[in-house]
């Protein structure tokens, strides 16, 4: 009788595990389209914010519809290049997995660009980026003016940086510093320095680091430099 009871318990437990696993798999499959849409909306929102659009999205009754409409209306084009500035056919810029691309050698990467038209003859070029903070990944978007040198806007975010310290990279106060900074000094690509102790107002290539967030600040500086570095050939083609 004892062996029968043990067998019954084992069979019952096995059936329950299979049933629960099947139910969880079914729910996950049903929710995936919604999750994918939410991820896409969040990405479009960040891209738009880097070109100073959708700043009032939180005030809209249907925030998601507003973001999607604004994105479609203002996106002029998106495309993918290689590190030599050559256009790569057959690759969707929006679908590029930046984490996966950064694991490749630079010459093998797909480098996305999103172009927004603010007004006639005034395009903004948005470059996505990803890097490492103190506790986890950081990411964002940097938009450049037509001169391929002057920053028009930025948006940065993080997964798990320290509140009040490294987490400040996603605040408007920090991001506003990047406006009108330049990534080239004469003809040399220098990126943007995030300087501990403050950056002189006259320094076109530096912003103030986050007080108490040195490692995150350094990670952000490296992220900007390392990600933009792949686009230098393209920038130079457009600048000349």
N, C-alpha and C positions, 0 to 999 in steps of 0.2 A: 504493500500500500504506500509505503514511504517513497519507493522508487517511482510509482505512478504519480504521486504528488509532485515530485521533483520534475518529472517529464512534462507534466501539465503546466507547471510554472514556466519551464523553459520555453515550451511551445507558445504559450500565451504571451510571454515577454517578447519573443521573436516577432510574433504577429503584430503586436503593438508598435514595436520599433519600425517595422516595415510600413505600417499604416501611417504613423506619425511622419515618417520621412517622406512618404508619398504626398501627404497633405501639405507639408512644408514646401516641397518642390512645386506643387501645383500653385500654391499661393505666391511663391516667388516668381513663377512664370507669368502669373496674372498681373503682378505688380511691376514687373520689369519695364513694360512700355511707359508707365507713369513715372518710374524712377529715371529712366533715360530722358524723358521729356524735361523733368525737373533739372537734371544735370545740364541739359542743353540750354535751358532758359537761364540758369545761373551763369553759364559761360557767356552767353550773349549779353547779359546784364553787365558783367565785368568788362567785356570788350567795349560796350557802349560808354561806360563810365570813364574809360581811359581817353575817350574823345569828347568828354564833357557832355554826354547825352544821357537821358533817362535818370537824371539826378533827382527828378520828382516822382519816380516810379512808385515809391511807398505811399504816395498820396492818391494813387489811382485806384478806382474801384476794382478793376480787373488788371492787376499788375502784370501778370504773365502775358495777357493779350497785348497790353501796351508795349511791353519790351519786344515781343516778337514783331509787332507792326513797325516799331521804330527801327529795329534792326534791318528788316527787309527794305524799308523805304530809303535808308541812308547808306547801306552797304553798296558801294560801287562795284567792287569785285574782290575776290579772294583767290589766292593761288599759292603754289608751293615752289620754292627754288632750292637749288643745292648751294653749297658753300662757295661756289665760283660765280654765283649770281644767275645761273641758267635756270630757265623755267622747266619744271618737271610736270609732264603731262600725266593725266590719269590718277592724280592724288587729290583728294578732297581736303582742303586746308582745315576745315572745321573738324574733321574726323581724325586728324593727326594726334597721336598719343605722345605728348612731349616727354613724358617719363621714359617711354621706350626709346624715343629718338636720342635722348641724351646718353643712353647706354651704348650708342654706336660711335664709331669714329666720326669726326666732324665731316669728312668728305662723303660719308654715306647717309647723312641725316636728311630728312625731309624738313624744310624750314618754312613754316606758314607765314603768310602776310595777309592782312585784312585792310582794305582801302575804303575809307569813308570820305564822302564829299560834303564838306561843311557848307561850301558855296562854290560858285563857278570858279574854276582854276585854283581851288583851295582844298587839296586832298590831305588827309591824315593817314599815315601808314602805321598800323598797329602790329606790334611784335609780341607774341606770347613768350613767357619765360617761366622757368621752374628752377628751384635751388634748394639748399638746406639751411634751416635755421638752427636754433639751439636744441630743440626737442623733436623736430620733425620737418617735413617738407614745407617750403614756402613757394609761392607762385604769384604771377601777376601779368600785367600787360603794360607796355610802354608805347605811347603813340608819338610819332615824329611829324614835324612839318614837312613841307615839300623840299626843304633844303637838305633833308636826310641827316640833319645835325641837331636841330633844336627840338627839345622835348615839349610836346604840346600838353600831355597829361599822362597820368599813371594810375594804376590801381593794383594794390598788393594785398595778399591775404596769407593765412597760415593755417596749419592744422592744430598745433598745440603749443604755441609760444606762451610765455609767462604773461598773464594779465598785468597791465600797468607798466610792463617793461617791453620785451620783444613783441608782444601782441600789438603794440602801438603802430606797427607798420601798416595796419589797415585803417588807420584814422586819416581823416581829411587833412588835419593839421600837418602830419608828417608828409603826406603825399603832395601837398601843395608846394612844398619846397622844390620839387623837381621841375616845375613849370619854367620854361625858358632856359633851362640848363642845357649845355651842349656836350655832345659825346665825342666830338673831334676837337683837337687843339691844333689849329692850322690844318694840316693834312694828315695828322696822326690820330688814330682812334685811341681814346683814353678811357671811355666809359664815364661813370659818375662815381666819385669818391664819397663814401659815407663816413665823415670824419668825427672821431671822438674829440670832444672839447669844443666843437663848433667850427663852422666853415665861414670864412670871411664872405660878406655879402657880395663882394666884387668877384669872387671866384665862380666862374661860369661852369666849372666842372665838379663841384662838390656841394653836398648838403650836410646839415647837422645830423650826427648819429643820435640814436635814442639813448637818453640817459639811463644807465643801468642795463642797457640791452646791447652790450658790445658784440657778443657773439652773433646775435641775430642781425645786427647792423653790418657786421663783416660778411655774413652770409648773403645779405641782400646786395651788397656791393659786388661780391663775386658772381651772384646770379645775373645781375645786369650785364656785367662785363662778359661773362662766359657765354651767355645767350646771344647778345648782340654781336659778339665776335664773328659768329658764323655768317652774318649778313654784311660784313664790311665790304666785300667785293661788290655786292649789289648796291650798297649805298654809294660807293665810289662811282659806279657806272651812272647812277642817277644824278650825282653831284657834278660830274664832268660834262 
